[in-house]
Amino acid sequence: MQKPSGIDWDKGDKSGLVSIGAHKLYLSASGPDRQPGQPIVLLMQGLGSTIDEWVAVRELVRPFARWLNYDRSGMGRSEGPEQTPASISAASVAAELDLLLTNAGIEPPFIVVAHSWGGYTSREFLQLRPTDIAGMVFVDCNTEFLFDNGAWSWDVFYPVLGGQDFVETTGLATSHVLSEEDWKAVKDEQADPRHQATEAAEMQAASNDGRALGSKKQLERQPLGDYPVSVITADTPGDFQKMYDFGVAAGNGTEDERALFRRCLGRWREMNEHWQRELLKLSRRNRSVRLSCSHNVQLVQPQSIVQEIRWAMDSIGSEGI
């Protein structure tokens, strides 16, 4: 059957731009040809992140599952609006993805893999398509508890962090598993002014995204029933500890600002795993994984994500929705 976009995304390695109205988004599909009713793995990456960061995961998944990823508006290979909005909400990202999949003619079921801020966008997508998702893998994701419990605030962190490079301070520059060429693509994209403007707009809405999601009470409704949910928790507070130490060594922040940073970080470290495990309530079939690595699991331990994708695939078999 001819797809609305003119491309059969269920077969072969495919990529291209698909219209969502005012502009087009870049979409890519690869892996085994998909049979009717079989799930396809759908990536929803984190704030300021493109599919370039996920090449190692993709290469490990493609031998056993159909893989679908895209770049959001204003990111990577996708087009964007003529003027970047001041704020980009998780709900608006989910709405654009919904339109993209419809216009591309890609049918459910989906196994959604979400990372970081993708915890918000993926659950807004779940809100839009509650019967189309056959499983979710959360990779150190943001939850509705983060901003409402005094554990996260850029206003608290910035005075001590200063202008340091997260990638260098946390050791990601040397611990990632990408090839030199693939890592250069990631760094070049992050340095693009258009990318930076879009990332800032996404960040602007992040705290409201958590509150908006919390008001929908998904964790009380168990919307995924018996479909698999995996929750991976990494050591993001450890990343911020490294950045705190670097900032203090550089002389950043007053004593009061440093003390406030430590209090927030302590609360975050104390509660982070509990908040992550709350995501297990989305389904009766669930499991959790605790890792000691950096927040960017896709770059340092891609095999850990792939293991959970395989578990989700095996849990539903070929039944689909």
Buried (B, 14 or more C-beta within 10 A) or exposed (E): EEBEBEBBBBEEEBBBBBBBEEBBBBBBBBBBEBEEEBBBBBBBBBBBBBBBBBBBBBEBBBEBBBBBBBBBBBBBBBBBEEEBBEBBBBBBBBBBBBBBBBBBBBBBBBBBBBBBBBBBBBBBBBBBBEEBBBBBBBBBBBBBBBBEBEBBBEEBBBBBBEEBEBBEBBEBEEBBBBEEEBBEBBEEBBEBEEBBBBBBBBBBBBBBBBEBBBEBEBBEEEBBEEBBBBBBBBBBBBBBBBBBEBBBEEEBBEEEBBEBBBEBBEBBBEBBBEBBBEBBBBBEBBBBBEBEBBBBBBBBBBEBBBBBBBBBBEBBEEEBE
